[in-house]
């Protein structure tokens, strides 16, 4: 391959908003196996979604529980928009808004299986350990260069950050309690592809 010739992209169909369920938990489950893509000027970064968490209407652990504020505006947009926030003083995390406009709720993208832009992800993360490139929401955002600049972006209208269809079917989907929260901890709102080594948390959280 010539030095300046780019590798061919995977054939990934963009999802239409009409395909996304207008229900937080249904969307969280639906996104397992789908693709998250970030088209950067010199590289496409893509990952297959293997883990999500739903933060539905009325959830005490959700950011929306505190009401609409300027920083949470994107969480109250119609389903299919990016809600990106900075947390723990160290990392960004990305959610997908999940209800009708004006109703705050979202789906946290917790982990992806890297598909494209692997070298870029490795440079961003400072590691060549493939399994750890995007296993966990903070790592995912760092690897895929997702930050507050992308907050509020429409993920279904042809933009540079977007949701794509499956490149291969999802396996069995597991359901469990969420990770790293202190409210509504008993709710079974976490979804993951069972057995995937790219899922975050201990081994027991992948089963």
C-alpha positions as a LaTeX table, in Angstrom:
\begin{tabular}{lrrr}
\hline
Residue & $x$ (\AA) & $y$ (\AA) & $z$ (\AA) \\
\hline
Unk1 & 0.00 & 0.00 & 0.00 \\
Unk2 & 1.33 & 3.44 & $-0.89$ \\
Unk3 & 2.57 & 5.53 & 2.04 \\
Unk4 & $-0.20$ & 8.13 & 1.83 \\
Unk5 & $-2.97$ & 5.71 & 0.87 \\
Unk6 & $-5.53$ & 5.15 & 3.60 \\
Unk7 & $-6.71$ & 1.70 & 4.55 \\
Unk8 & $-10.28$ & 1.02 & 3.37 \\
Unk9 & $-12.96$ & 1.61 & 5.96 \\
Unk10 & $-15.28$ & $-1.08$ & 7.21 \\
Unk11 & $-18.70$ & $-0.94$ & 5.60 \\
Unk12 & $-20.80$ & 0.53 & 8.40 \\
Unk13 & $-24.31$ & 1.79 & 7.78 \\
Unk14 & $-25.31$ & 4.89 & 9.72 \\
Unk15 & $-28.30$ & 4.39 & 11.98 \\
Unk16 & $-31.35$ & 6.59 & 11.45 \\
Unk17 & $-33.03$ & 8.22 & 14.43 \\
Unk18 & $-36.25$ & 6.38 & 13.60 \\
Unk19 & $-34.43$ & 3.09 & 14.30 \\
Unk20 & $-33.54$ & 4.05 & 17.86 \\
Unk21 & $-36.05$ & 3.07 & 20.56 \\
Unk22 & $-37.55$ & 6.02 & 22.42 \\
Unk23 & $-37.09$ & 4.34 & 25.79 \\
Unk24 & $-33.92$ & 4.41 & 27.84 \\
Unk25 & $-33.63$ & 0.75 & 28.80 \\
Unk26 & $-34.70$ & $-0.47$ & 25.38 \\
Unk27 & $-32.08$ & 1.78 & 23.79 \\
Unk28 & $-29.39$ & 0.59 & 26.21 \\
Unk29 & $-30.05$ & $-3.00$ & 25.16 \\
Unk30 & $-30.48$ & $-2.11$ & 21.47 \\
Unk31 & $-27.04$ & $-0.46$ & 21.29 \\
Unk32 & $-25.19$ & $-3.64$ & 22.25 \\
Unk33 & $-23.45$ & $-4.82$ & 19.09 \\
Unk34 & $-23.94$ & $-1.50$ & 17.30 \\
Unk35 & $-21.01$ & 0.70 & 16.29 \\
Unk36 & $-19.71$ & 4.04 & 17.53 \\
Unk37 & $-17.69$ & 5.95 & 14.93 \\
Unk38 & $-15.64$ & 9.15 & 15.11 \\
Unk39 & $-14.45$ & 10.49 & 11.76 \\
Unk40 & $-11.38$ & 12.59 & 12.45 \\
Unk41 & $-9.46$ & 14.60 & 9.81 \\
Unk42 & $-6.79$ & 11.92 & 9.29 \\
Unk43 & $-8.29$ & 8.76 & 10.73 \\
Unk44 & $-11.56$ & 6.99 & 11.40 \\
Unk45 & $-11.90$ & 5.57 & 14.88 \\
Unk46 & $-14.60$ & 2.95 & 15.37 \\
Unk47 & $-15.64$ & 0.52 & 18.05 \\
Unk48 & $-18.31$ & $-2.12$ & 18.49 \\
Unk49 & $-20.43$ & $-1.31$ & 21.55 \\
Unk50 & $-20.29$ & $-4.16$ & 24.08 \\
Unk51 & $-21.46$ & $-2.50$ & 27.31 \\
Unk52 & $-24.01$ & 0.18 & 28.22 \\
Unk53 & $-25.84$ & 1.50 & 31.26 \\
Unk54 & $-29.29$ & 3.03 & 31.23 \\
Unk55 & $-30.22$ & 6.08 & 33.33 \\
Unk56 & $-33.99$ & 6.28 & 32.79 \\
Unk57 & $-36.66$ & 8.77 & 33.81 \\
Unk58 & $-36.86$ & 9.17 & 37.59 \\
Unk59 & $-33.56$ & 7.37 & 38.23 \\
Unk60 & $-31.89$ & 8.85 & 41.32 \\
Unk61 & $-28.44$ & 7.98 & 39.94 \\
Unk62 & $-29.02$ & 9.94 & 36.72 \\
Unk63 & $-27.66$ & 13.42 & 36.05 \\
Unk64 & $-31.14$ & 14.39 & 34.88 \\
Unk65 & $-32.42$ & 13.85 & 38.42 \\
Unk66 & $-31.02$ & 17.28 & 39.26 \\
Unk67 & $-33.15$ & 18.92 & 36.57 \\
Unk68 & $-32.32$ & 20.82 & 33.41 \\
Unk69 & $-29.22$ & 23.00 & 33.66 \\
Unk70 & $-26.99$ & 24.50 & 30.93 \\
Unk71 & $-24.40$ & 21.74 & 31.43 \\
Unk72 & $-27.07$ & 19.01 & 31.16 \\
Unk73 & $-28.98$ & 20.49 & 28.24 \\
Unk74 & $-27.92$ & 17.72 & 25.83 \\
Unk75 & $-29.39$ & 15.06 & 28.10 \\
Unk76 & $-32.81$ & 16.63 & 27.52 \\
Unk77 & $-32.57$ & 16.64 & 23.72 \\
Unk78 & $-34.51$ & 14.13 & 21.64 \\
Unk79 & $-33.12$ & 10.60 & 21.55 \\
Unk80 & $-29.92$ & 10.12 & 19.58 \\
Unk81 & $-27.81$ & 13.09 & 20.72 \\
Unk82 & $-24.46$ & 12.97 & 22.50 \\
Unk83 & $-24.27$ & 14.06 & 26.12 \\
Unk84 & $-20.59$ & 14.38 & 27.06 \\
Unk85 & $-19.45$ & 15.42 & 30.52 \\
Unk86 & $-16.23$ & 15.62 & 32.54 \\
Unk87 & $-16.11$ & 13.55 & 35.71 \\
Unk88 & $-13.83$ & 12.50 & 38.55 \\
Unk89 & $-11.61$ & 15.45 & 37.64 \\
Unk90 & $-9.86$ & 13.29 & 35.08 \\
Unk91 & $-11.97$ & 11.98 & 32.19 \\
Unk92 & $-14.88$ & 12.49 & 29.85 \\
Unk93 & $-17.82$ & 10.12 & 29.47 \\
Unk94 & $-20.38$ & 9.87 & 26.70 \\
Unk95 & $-24.11$ & 9.17 & 26.89 \\
Unk96 & $-26.76$ & 8.95 & 24.20 \\
Unk97 & $-29.95$ & 10.91 & 24.98 \\
Unk98 & $-32.80$ & 8.42 & 25.07 \\
Unk99 & $-36.26$ & 9.96 & 25.42 \\
Unk100 & $-38.41$ & 12.63 & 23.76 \\
Unk101 & $-37.15$ & 16.22 & 23.72 \\
Unk102 & $-37.55$ & 17.87 & 27.10 \\
Unk103 & $-37.26$ & 14.63 & 29.06 \\
Unk104 & $-33.87$ & 14.02 & 30.63 \\
Unk105 & $-32.52$ & 10.47 & 30.36 \\
Unk106 & $-29.58$ & 8.75 & 28.72 \\
Unk107 & $-27.53$ & 5.67 & 27.99 \\
Unk108 & $-23.89$ & 5.62 & 29.07 \\
Unk109 & $-21.58$ & 3.92 & 26.56 \\
Unk110 & $-19.28$ & 1.98 & 28.88 \\
Unk111 & $-17.08$ & $-0.05$ & 26.54 \\
Unk112 & $-16.36$ & $-0.82$ & 22.90 \\
Unk113 & $-14.40$ & $-3.46$ & 21.05 \\
Unk114 & $-11.89$ & $-1.51$ & 18.92 \\
Unk115 & $-12.43$ & $-1.94$ & 15.17 \\
Unk116 & $-10.69$ & 0.90 & 13.33 \\
Unk117 & $-8.02$ & 3.45 & 14.18 \\
Unk118 & $-6.22$ & 1.07 & 16.53 \\
Unk119 & $-2.84$ & 2.84 & 16.30 \\
Unk120 & $-4.54$ & 6.17 & 17.00 \\
Unk121 & $-6.26$ & 4.69 & 20.05 \\
Unk122 & $-2.96$ & 3.29 & 21.30 \\
Unk123 & $-1.29$ & 6.69 & 21.03 \\
Unk124 & $-4.19$ & 8.40 & 22.77 \\
Unk125 & $-4.20$ & 5.85 & 25.59 \\
Unk126 & $-0.43$ & 5.46 & 25.86 \\
Unk127 & $-0.65$ & 1.67 & 25.75 \\
Unk128 & $-0.52$ & $-1.15$ & 23.25 \\
Unk129 & $-2.65$ & $-3.42$ & 25.43 \\
Unk130 & $-5.53$ & $-4.02$ & 23.05 \\
Unk131 & $-8.08$ & $-5.15$ & 25.63 \\
Unk132 & $-7.63$ & $-1.98$ & 27.69 \\
Unk133 & $-7.95$ & 0.59 & 24.90 \\
Unk134 & $-11.67$ & 1.29 & 25.39 \\
Unk135 & $-12.76$ & $-0.92$ & 28.30 \\
Unk136 & $-14.53$ & 1.53 & 30.58 \\
Unk137 & $-16.24$ & 4.85 & 29.75 \\
Unk138 & $-13.26$ & 7.09 & 30.54 \\
Unk139 & $-10.84$ & 5.00 & 28.52 \\
Unk140 & $-13.35$ & 4.84 & 25.67 \\
Unk141 & $-13.68$ & 8.62 & 25.46 \\
Unk142 & $-9.92$ & 9.12 & 25.60 \\
Unk143 & $-9.23$ & 6.45 & 22.96 \\
Unk144 & $-11.86$ & 7.82 & 20.58 \\
Unk145 & $-11.03$ & 11.51 & 21.19 \\
Unk146 & $-14.47$ & 12.30 & 22.61 \\
Unk147 & $-14.68$ & 15.41 & 24.76 \\
Unk148 & $-16.95$ & 18.34 & 25.57 \\
Unk149 & $-16.61$ & 19.72 & 22.02 \\
Unk150 & $-18.92$ & 16.91 & 20.89 \\
Unk151 & $-21.57$ & 17.51 & 23.54 \\
Unk152 & $-25.01$ & 17.95 & 21.97 \\
Unk153 & $-24.00$ & 16.49 & 18.62 \\
Unk154 & $-26.71$ & 14.75 & 16.62 \\
Unk155 & $-25.49$ & 11.15 & 16.26 \\
Unk156 & $-27.86$ & 10.35 & 13.38 \\
Unk157 & $-27.54$ & 13.23 & 10.91 \\
Unk158 & $-24.28$ & 12.62 & 9.06 \\
Unk159 & $-21.92$ & 14.29 & 11.55 \\
Unk160 & $-18.39$ & 13.24 & 12.46 \\
Unk161 & $-19.46$ & 11.32 & 15.58 \\
Unk162 & $-22.18$ & 8.81 & 14.80 \\
Unk163 & $-23.90$ & 5.53 & 15.55 \\
Unk164 & $-23.67$ & 2.69 & 13.05 \\
Unk165 & $-25.29$ & $-0.67$ & 12.56 \\
Unk166 & $-23.73$ & $-3.99$ & 13.53 \\
Unk167 & $-20.64$ & $-5.23$ & 11.75 \\
Unk168 & $-21.57$ & $-8.65$ & 13.16 \\
Unk169 & $-24.50$ & $-9.77$ & 15.30 \\
Unk170 & $-24.37$ & $-9.32$ & 19.05 \\
Unk171 & $-23.97$ & $-12.38$ & 21.22 \\
Unk172 & $-26.06$ & $-13.16$ & 24.27 \\
Unk173 & $-26.82$ & $-10.03$ & 26.27 \\
Unk174 & $-26.31$ & $-10.02$ & 30.01 \\
Unk175 & $-28.11$ & $-7.74$ & 32.47 \\
Unk176 & $-26.80$ & $-6.63$ & 35.86 \\
Unk177 & $-26.60$ & $-3.79$ & 38.36 \\
Unk178 & $-24.61$ & $-0.75$ & 37.31 \\
Unk179 & $-20.99$ & $-0.06$ & 38.21 \\
Unk180 & $-19.61$ & 2.77 & 40.34 \\
Unk181 & $-22.83$ & 4.45 & 41.53 \\
Unk182 & $-24.19$ & 5.10 & 45.01 \\
Unk183 & $-27.93$ & 5.64 & 44.30 \\
Unk184 & $-30.47$ & 3.16 & 42.98 \\
Unk185 & $-27.67$ & 0.61 & 43.07 \\
Unk186 & $-30.07$ & $-2.34$ & 42.94 \\
Unk187 & $-31.49$ & $-1.52$ & 39.51 \\
Unk188 & $-30.67$ & $-3.97$ & 36.70 \\
Unk189 & $-29.88$ & $-1.25$ & 34.17 \\
Unk190 & $-26.49$ & $-2.44$ & 32.86 \\
Unk191 & $-26.31$ & $-4.41$ & 29.60 \\
Unk192 & $-23.30$ & $-6.18$ & 28.10 \\
Unk193 & $-22.33$ & $-8.78$ & 25.54 \\
Unk194 & $-21.74$ & $-11.88$ & 27.64 \\
Unk195 & $-18.23$ & $-13.26$ & 27.50 \\
Unk196 & $-16.74$ & $-10.29$ & 25.67 \\
Unk197 & $-13.20$ & $-9.55$ & 26.95 \\
Unk198 & $-13.77$ & $-5.88$ & 26.12 \\
Unk199 & $-16.44$ & $-5.42$ & 28.80 \\
Unk200 & $-15.29$ & $-3.39$ & 31.82 \\
Unk201 & $-15.19$ & $-4.46$ & 35.43 \\
Unk202 & $-14.17$ & $-7.81$ & 36.94 \\
Unk203 & $-14.50$ & $-11.06$ & 35.05 \\
Unk204 & $-17.75$ & $-11.81$ & 36.87 \\
Unk205 & $-19.26$ & $-8.64$ & 35.30 \\
Unk206 & $-18.78$ & $-10.14$ & 31.80 \\
Unk207 & $-20.76$ & $-13.32$ & 32.40 \\
\hline
\end{tabular}
